[in-house]
Amino acid sequence: MDDTGKRKKDHIDITARGKAGYHKTAGFEQYDFVHNALPEINFDDITCETRFLNRWFGFPLFISSMTGGHQDAVAVNTVIAAFCERYNLPFGVGSQRAMLEDSSLEATYSVVRKEAPSAFIASNIGGAQLIDGLSSDQIRLLVDSIRADAVIVHLNPLQELRQKSGSRNFSGIREGIRTLAGEVEMPVIVKETGAGLSSGVIEQLIDCGVSAVDVAGSGGTSWGKVENIRNELQEPHFTDEWGIPTVDALLSSKDRVENRCELIASGGIRGSEDIAKSLCMGAVIAATAQPVLQVVREKGYEGLEKMYRRWEEEFRIILCLLGCERPTDLDMIHLRRVNFR
Ligand SMILES: Cc1cc2nc3c(=O)[nH]c(=O)nc-3n(C[C@H](O)[C@H](O)[C@H](O)COP(=O)(O)O)c2cc1C
């Protein structure tokens, strides 16, 4: 296995075993729902349908970009794709840089379109690959291989700095994003990978013309920790805990994004309550990575389906107990800050 393949396999093995979570939380426990004893709605009228980037989805959940580019990825991608097709959920493939470097790896990504002919699937490329710009042939290759509905650019300076032979030049990424957003005829989404987007960064991304931003804050998978584990560091390192918690990232950018771009909540989304609180905090849709990978590896398609059905049923109960009929009814008025003693 080449270095890239080994790195990607390590990432799956470390994260799927739940070894690389932040100690600090995403912040959702700091808020409680405001119970409505008089909801005045019929449970059967509740809908989870969600509009995101001009498409309707079955539930406000995006399966975050994870894998591709090596043989182990095929099994995971196949399950996720079949599941997203069945439940009409959007998802992203992992970074497609590997297939730009080695075209024989294309099939590890394109398998998703075979399994999910009508699902919303996003391409994925790192910001560092945009510094010198992608040629129109390269963009076409990424997008056509999976007949993508959107392009995701991931920003991961923390991970790169902790990775042996990771990229150390981050100058020119912003202009690369601006160029890409101007060139491709589909939505461009920019995400972090767990260290969070500040409101200032989100403002710059909106100025570049992106259609959606995914805060991907801290509290879930720590990519500093993943790389520190791979480097066999014996002591804790400050980068294990570096990042903006998801709730802080959401609340600081909520008012900025309104009507200018769509907000995705991710980083430590671990269940129905986190999804509902994210939507109260201004997100249109929530996204999750590690729980999906873990359940797919341990319990396959059936395990993923069971987890999803539980989340969906719980989410409907939350909507009902808040007096809401649909995800867009959720608002900050449905939350109260918990007073810690
Ligand atoms: C095994 C694995 C591989 C990942 N690879 C990518 C990737 O290629 N591109 C990307 O944008 N994000 C990648 N991510 C980051 C996730 O999309 C997500 O932003 C991050 O894990 C935080 O979400 P979580 O706390 O739900 O895991 C990966 C995550 C995991 C667990």
The ligand as a MOL file (V3000), in Angstrom:
LIG
                    3D

  0  0  0     0  0            999 V3000
M  V30 BEGIN CTAB
M  V30 COUNTS 31 33 0 0 0
M  V30 BEGIN ATOM
M  V30 1 C -12.1780 8.5740 8.5000 0
M  V30 2 C -12.4820 10.0070 8.1940 0
M  V30 3 C -11.9940 10.5650 7.0280 0
M  V30 4 C -12.2620 11.8950 6.7060 0
M  V30 5 N -11.8440 12.3980 5.5100 0
M  V30 6 C -12.2720 13.6220 5.1180 0
M  V30 7 C -12.0230 14.0800 3.7930 0
M  V30 8 O -11.4100 13.4020 2.9830 0
M  V30 9 N -12.5000 15.3220 3.4540 0
M  V30 10 C -13.1840 16.0940 4.3490 0
M  V30 11 O -13.6560 17.1720 3.9810 0
M  V30 12 N -13.4070 15.6870 5.6020 0
M  V30 13 C -12.9880 14.4750 6.0070 0
M  V30 14 N -13.2600 14.0400 7.2740 0
M  V30 15 C -13.7920 14.9860 8.2780 0
M  V30 16 C -15.2900 14.8790 8.4560 0
M  V30 17 O -15.9660 15.1630 7.2610 0
M  V30 18 C -15.7940 15.8060 9.5940 0
M  V30 19 O -15.6610 17.1610 9.1940 0
M  V30 20 C -15.0600 15.6310 10.9090 0
M  V30 21 O -14.7500 14.2630 11.1430 0
M  V30 22 C -15.8880 16.1490 12.0920 0
M  V30 23 O -17.1210 15.4970 12.1980 0
M  V30 24 P -17.4380 14.3540 13.3090 0
M  V30 25 O -17.1240 14.9620 14.6510 0
M  V30 26 O -18.8830 14.0240 13.1110 0
M  V30 27 O -16.5310 13.1990 13.0090 0
M  V30 28 C -13.0120 12.7070 7.6130 0
M  V30 29 C -13.5130 12.1290 8.7950 0
M  V30 30 C -13.2680 10.8030 9.0940 0
M  V30 31 C -13.8270 10.2310 10.3810 0
M  V30 END ATOM
M  V30 BEGIN BOND
M  V30 1 1 1 2
M  V30 2 1 2 3
M  V30 3 2 2 30
M  V30 4 2 3 4
M  V30 5 1 4 5
M  V30 6 1 4 28
M  V30 7 2 5 6
M  V30 8 1 6 7
M  V30 9 1 6 13
M  V30 10 2 7 8
M  V30 11 1 7 9
M  V30 12 1 9 10
M  V30 13 2 10 11
M  V30 14 1 10 12
M  V30 15 2 12 13
M  V30 16 1 13 14
M  V30 17 1 14 15
M  V30 18 1 14 28
M  V30 19 1 15 16
M  V30 20 1 16 17
M  V30 21 1 16 18
M  V30 22 1 18 19
M  V30 23 1 18 20
M  V30 24 1 20 21
M  V30 25 1 20 22
M  V30 26 1 22 23
M  V30 27 1 23 24
M  V30 28 2 24 25
M  V30 29 1 24 26
M  V30 30 1 24 27
M  V30 31 2 28 29
M  V30 32 1 29 30
M  V30 33 1 30 31
M  V30 END BOND
M  V30 END CTAB
M  END
